Each structure stands twice: as structure tokens, then as C-alpha cells.
Amino acid sequence: MTDSSQNDFIVVSNRLPVDRVIEPDGTAHWRRSPGGLVTALEPVMRASEGAWVGWAGKPDLELEPFTEDGIDLVPVPLSALEVERYYEGFSNDTLWPLYHDVIAAPSYHREWWEAYQVVNQRFADAAAEVAAPGATVWVQDYQLQLVPAMLRAQRPDLVIGFFNHIPFPPYGIFAQLPWRRQIVEGLLGADLIGFQRVADAGNFTRAVRRLYGPTTTKGTSIRVPSPDGGPERVAIAKAFPISIDVASFEELARRPETIERARQIREELGNPTTIMLGVDRLDYTKGIRHRLKAYGELLRDGDIDVGDAVLVQVASPSRERVAAYMQLRDEIELTVGRLNGTYSTISHNAIAYLHHGYPREEMAALYLAADIMLVTALRDGMNLVAKEYVACRHDDDGVLLLSEFAGAADELKNALLINPHDIDGLKESMVKALRMPKKERASRMRSLRRRVRENDVSSWSDSFLSTLRQSADAARSV
Ligand code: GDG
């Protein structure tokens, strides 16, 4: 660990980019979690004495800062009650459903909001403590929306960026939040507030106008009043669509062992003509129920035969202590059981349902094996699965069905865009994908691949950080 007050670049996110692994002999060590964010930020971290501030993922664990794989990590402790109220409660049962168009009903509890404020202050304090004078701090996501203003209050010298990985809802929905004003004030502590889609940035600036008056915003610029009556600042709200480490997915998918594993998967599934694939955290925003409904009707109507086609659904376990997620799991597993009971044969299953997390290597093989990728989210900030599928298809084959409610639809226009609420439309697109001639598949996939290559995760972080520097310079020269 470097001198603890000397970090020039700091990332603050709910979770540190490492997981604690306990070996069978009881020894514990840390393993880097595979997310794209770490990959994108690693070069910046190394070039500028970087540090990462976040929770280590276990409640009631007090840890000193440590270095893992060359990254300085600053753990922020959370008690079991804070995990329940700040994380499972306010973040995942208030903000998550509210920001995803109230697909599930958000719960509003004052004690959750209390915990959210206390924990956000703790993250802000931890970042303020390790930041060198004039350092750049990049705060990530909806769990930490109060951190920018809390940080600015104690360290006005810092350059502060914020990126929201999930959608920002229209004001008519956002206005439900009893603490809507405090959340907007928290975000406005940043010099640059980044969103996935242009529409999200627009929703945010409209919320600012509703709360602060119509003259506070012009284009992407927002005039932020000073809390102590001092001079105004300017903050920028703008879209920066996130991406993946395209080259590393492609490299993985080109390995002979991945290609062989993809062949094996097809064989183990009984060599069907068509493999359809869904890969999602088991979350009600992902539209898994809508997908199953459409698939079930295609089986019922005889458009799909279990001897010819199979649906592989990876539903990785997620937020298993939140009631809405427990209920969703029950509903999905009931539906899968019914469909398999009705349509499977001794030799062929209608649906291969997998409630597991898999290593990246297996994911790449699944992407390569899948003839049709189903992304049917009801609302999704971006959806990286869609981009990973495209990155893996170096054979220029495979059809991507993509919900127009996922941020990825703004870029991946050559996918088959669908409205998951329109079950007949979804079925038609699935049949179209099943029958699509090879030539059309190849030309669509080539164009999708060009698009994904143009904006990978390092162009995303470079573009955010260079706009952040410009915004901060402009704000300081006012
Ligand atoms: C949020 C926003 C936005 C899933 N199962 C396994 C596995 N995954 C990986 C996927 C993908 C990631 O998890 C999921 O990313 P998504 O973008 O699809 O969705 P969220 O988790 O909801 O992410 C989203 C994202 O933040 C980034 O800004 O795009 O809109 O909701 O990378 O591959 N990975 C492995 N095994 C699994 O079983 N290895």
C-alpha cells in the first residue's frame, strides 16, 4: 500500500473488485472478481497511484487497506444490519425497482434511508482520507448517490465523477421517492454525472429542472447553487454507454478448448438444430418470465419441436435474501417445471435451466454454441450479455434478439429488436431468428461486431475520464 493520503485516482464502488475465498483447509485469500470495470480501470490505476474504495462483501469484517494484484484496496466495513438496510433494503428494494420503471413495487422505509445516508457518509470519508490534493475520484452506481456531495463538502479540491450503471427513471416515477431532492443534491456534488443512455441523462436533467427551476439546465450543463450561498458551479450530465473488454472475450472464444467445449455442449444437449440461450442474473428486470411464456407458446403451437430446439437458461443466483427475488425464483422454477413436464421427452428436455454461476470460459463456450441469444429485459441500463455474445461470435454466426428497453439497443440496431411485453411480437421474432438465412445472420453479426469493437470498455472509461477533466477545468475557470 502506498502512502495512504497520496492517491491521485480513486474508484469508489459498493463492492471491492475482489472476493474472499476460503480453501478447504481453512486458509483465506482474495481472488480478483472478473468484472469489466476492473479491466478498464486497471491501466489508469497503475499509471496514477490508484486506489479502490469499497465493501469486501462480508458483514462485520474490519480490514486494514491492502494491495491485491497490484491494486490498492481500501475496505469500508458494513455491519449485518447495514447490509440489510442500506444494501438489500434501500439499494435493492427501493432504488432498484424504482429506477427500473417500478416493474416490482419499491418499498420505502425511513430506517433504510437512515442507513443509506450513514453508509454513504462512511464511503465518502474513506475516499476523502486517501485522496491526494486535487485527486480524481470516480464514484460508481446507485448505491452511492450521496457520496459526490458528501465528498465535495469536505474536499472541494477534488475532481469528482459519478457513473450510474442502471437507468435513471422519468420524473413521474422518480417523484415517488420521499428523498428525491436529497438524491439529486447528492449527485450534483459531481463535476460529471454519467448515464448509460441519452434518455437517462435527459430524465436526470428534467428532474433537476423540476426541483430547482427551469433555468438551471442548458443542454448537458447544470448550474448548481452552492449550499453556503457561495458562487454557483457547473456540473455536466451526459451519456457514456458502457461496454466490455471485447478483445479478451474474443480471445477466449477463439481458443481451441472453447470451440471444442461449444461442440461438446451441443452434443450433450442431443445435437439440436437450434440452441436458444438466455444468460441473466435471476432478476425481475430481465424479462425471463416473458421469454418463457413466448417459448412455451411456441412449443404448444408446434412452431418449435423439442427434438429440434432447446432453450438453455442460465439464471445466476442473485439477491437471494430480498423477498421479490425469492418469489421470482419460485415463479420461474414452477414455469420451467411445468413446461418440461409437458413437453420434454425421455431423450430431450424443452428447457435446460441452470441456477448456477459459471466460469467465464464456460460462458464463452455457451455463447459460441448458441444459435439464438435471447435478451428480453423489461428495463436494463445497458446489458453486457448482449455485447459479450457478439464479441464471442468470431464465426459471424448467431442471431441476437434484443429488447428495445435495454441500453444496448441504442447501439446494436442490427439485432432483432423486440418489445418483451408483446408476446406475439416476441414469438414472431423468435421464429424469424429460427428461420433466418445464413447470409442474413452473417451480415447482421458482422455489423454488430463492428459496433461492439468501436466502443470497448477502455474507450468508455477514457471518454468518461477525459470529459471529467474538461468539465472540472471549465468549472474551475468560471
Ligand atoms: C448492471 C446493469 C449494466 C451473469 N451470469 C454469470 C456471469 N454473468 C455476467 C455476465 C455479464 C454480467 O454478469 C451481467 O451484466 P449485465 O449488464 O447483463 O447486467 P447487471 O448484472 O444487471 O449489471 C446493466 C451493467 O451493470 C454494467 O454497467 O449493463 O444494465 O443492470 O458480464 O456475463 N458471469 C459468469 N458466470 C455467470 O454465471 N462468469
Residues whose N, C-alpha, C, O or C-beta is under 5 A from the ligand:
A	BS01	GDG	H165 I242 D280 R281 S316 H356 G357 Y358 P359 R360 D380 G381 M382 N383 L384 V385
